[in-house]
């Protein structure tokens, strides 16, 4: 994902630079500045952490409830 963002940002910089050279104006300069800012900020993207599964430790006569969604605890009895 990170490499794709950097690649797209780099292509945008090249296209906006060509536009700025071909037709120098305020809008092409703003496009160049925005694409350059996107390219620079793409290097600060962090890698996505891997999903960590749930874990739980219950001791004694305790009841441990772990749910990925809504949990209804009315009917749980401690054996």
N, C-alpha and C positions, 0 to 999 in steps of 0.2 A: 504494500500500500504506500509506504513512504517513498519508494523508488518511483512509483507511478506519479505521485504528486510532484516530485522533483523534476521528472521528465516533462510533464505537462507544463509546469511553471517555466522551465527552460525554453520550451517551444514558444510559449507566450511571450517571453522576453525577445526571442529572435524575431517573431512576427511583428511585435510592437516596435522594435528597433527598425525593421525594414519600413514600417509605416511612417515612423518619425523621419527617416532619411528621405523617403519618397515624397511625403507631404508634411513638412514641419508646421505644426500648429499646436494650439493648446490641448486639443483632445488627444492627439497622438502622443504628446508629452505626458499627459496624465495617464494614458494607457501604459506607456513605458515605465513610469514611476510605480504604478500599481502592480504590474507584472514583475518588476524587479523586487518590490517589497514581498510579493508572494513567494518568489524564489528564495529570497533570504530567510523568510520565516519558515520555509519548508525544511530547512536544515535543523530547526529546533523541535521538530515533531518527535515525540517519544514513541518508542515501540510499545505496542499493546501487550500488556501482561497476559500470560496464559491463564486460562480459567482454572481456578482452584476449587476443587470439590469441597463439599461440606464435611466437617468432622466434629465429633462430639464425644465427651467422656462423661459418663454418669456413674456414680458410685453409691453404694449403700442401698437404701430403699427409695431412692429418688426416681422420678420419672423424667426422661429426657424426650422433648418434642422438638423435632427438626423438620421443617417443611420448606419447600422451595416457593410455595404460594401460601394461600390462606390456610390457617390451621384452626380446627375446632377442638377445644380441649374439655368440653363438658362431660363427655362420656368416658374419659380415661380413668381407670381405677388402678390404684397401686396394689400389686399382688404381694 
